[in-house]
C-alpha cells in the first residue's frame, strides 16, 4: 500500500495531496529512509515526520485502503510521538531581546539546535 494513501486514510494528514507534497519534500521517513509518495508500507513499519510542534512517530498496525472514521483510524496505528510541548516550553526556546535585530547565522543555528530542527 502507498504511504501517501495510508497517511491520508488514517487521518494523519487532512488530504492526500498534502501528504504527497510533504513526502515529495523529503520530510517523511519510513523505517529511517526518506520516502516518496509511492513508497510501500507494511504492518510494523515506522513512519516519522516533523509537525509544526513536534516530531511525529507512528507505527503501522493495520493497512486501510480507504479513508475511515476517526475511531477506526486510531486502531490502525500506534502513536509513539513525544508529548506536545506546553505553551511555556515553546515560548522559552529561542527568545531574543527586543530590538537586537535579526539573528546572525551562528545564532540561527543555535536556535534551530534548541528547537530540535536539523538542517
C-alpha positions as CSV (number, residue, x, y, z in Angstrom):
1,X,0.0,0.0,0.0
2,X,1.2,3.5,-0.8
3,X,2.4,5.6,2.1
4,X,0.6,8.8,1.0
5,X,-2.8,6.9,0.8
6,X,-2.3,5.3,4.2
7,X,-1.4,8.6,5.9
8,X,-4.5,10.2,4.5
9,X,-6.7,7.1,5.2
10,X,-5.9,7.0,8.9
11,X,-6.4,10.8,9.1
12,X,-2.9,11.9,9.9
13,X,-3.0,14.4,7.1
14,X,-6.0,16.4,6.0
15,X,-5.8,15.5,2.3
16,X,-3.9,13.1,0.2
17,X,-2.3,15.9,-1.7
18,X,-0.9,17.4,1.5
19,X,0.5,14.0,2.4
20,X,2.0,13.6,-1.0
21,X,3.6,17.1,-1.1
22,X,5.1,16.5,2.4
23,X,6.5,13.2,1.1
24,X,7.9,14.8,-2.1
25,X,9.6,17.5,0.0
26,X,11.6,14.7,1.8
27,X,10.1,15.3,5.2
28,X,8.7,11.8,5.8
29,X,10.8,8.8,6.6
30,X,9.7,5.2,6.5
31,X,12.0,2.9,8.6
32,X,14.6,5.6,8.7
33,X,14.7,6.1,4.9
34,X,13.4,9.2,3.1
35,X,10.1,8.2,1.4
36,X,8.3,9.2,-1.8
37,X,4.5,9.1,-2.2
38,X,4.6,5.7,-3.9
39,X,6.7,4.1,-1.2
40,X,5.1,0.9,0.1
41,X,4.2,0.4,3.7
42,X,3.5,-2.8,5.6
43,X,2.4,-3.7,9.1
44,X,5.2,-2.9,11.5
45,X,6.8,-0.1,9.5
46,X,7.8,3.0,11.4
47,X,6.9,6.4,9.8
48,X,8.3,9.7,11.1
49,X,7.9,13.3,10.2
50,X,8.0,16.8,11.7
51,X,4.8,18.5,12.7
52,X,4.9,22.3,13.4
53,X,5.0,21.5,17.1
54,X,6.8,18.2,17.4
55,X,8.3,15.1,15.8
56,X,5.7,12.5,14.9
57,X,6.4,8.8,15.2
58,X,3.8,6.3,14.0
59,X,4.0,2.5,13.7
60,X,1.7,0.8,11.2
61,X,-0.7,-1.7,12.9
62,X,-3.2,-2.2,10.1
63,X,-3.4,-1.3,6.4
64,X,-6.6,0.7,5.5
65,X,-7.1,1.4,1.8
66,X,-10.0,3.9,2.2
67,X,-10.4,6.8,4.5
68,X,-12.4,5.8,7.6
69,X,-13.8,7.4,10.7
70,X,-11.6,8.6,13.5
71,X,-12.4,5.8,15.9
72,X,-11.5,3.1,13.4
73,X,-8.4,5.1,12.1
74,X,-6.9,5.3,15.6
75,X,-6.7,1.5,15.7
76,X,-4.7,1.3,12.5
77,X,-1.5,2.8,14.0
78,X,0.4,3.2,17.3
79,X,1.4,6.7,18.1
80,X,4.9,6.8,19.7
81,X,5.3,10.6,19.4
82,X,6.7,12.6,22.3
83,X,4.1,14.7,24.1
84,X,3.2,18.2,22.7
85,X,5.3,20.8,24.5
86,X,3.4,23.3,26.6
87,X,3.0,26.9,25.6
88,X,5.5,28.0,28.2
89,X,8.1,25.5,26.9
90,X,7.6,26.6,23.3
91,X,7.9,30.3,24.2
92,X,11.1,29.7,26.2
93,X,13.0,28.4,23.2
94,X,14.8,30.9,21.1
95,X,13.7,34.1,22.8
96,X,15.6,37.2,21.9
97,X,15.8,40.6,23.5
98,X,13.5,43.2,21.8
99,X,15.4,45.5,19.4
100,X,18.5,43.3,19.0
101,X,17.8,42.9,15.2
102,X,17.9,39.8,13.2
103,X,19.8,36.8,14.5
104,X,23.2,36.1,12.9
105,X,23.8,32.8,11.1
106,X,25.5,31.4,14.2
107,X,22.6,32.4,16.4
108,X,20.1,30.8,13.9
109,X,22.0,27.6,14.1
110,X,21.8,27.7,17.9
111,X,18.1,28.4,17.9
112,X,17.5,25.5,15.4
113,X,19.5,23.2,17.7
114,X,17.4,24.2,20.7
115,X,14.2,23.6,18.8
116,X,15.4,20.2,17.6
117,X,15.5,21.1,14.0
118,X,18.1,19.7,11.6
119,X,19.5,21.5,8.6
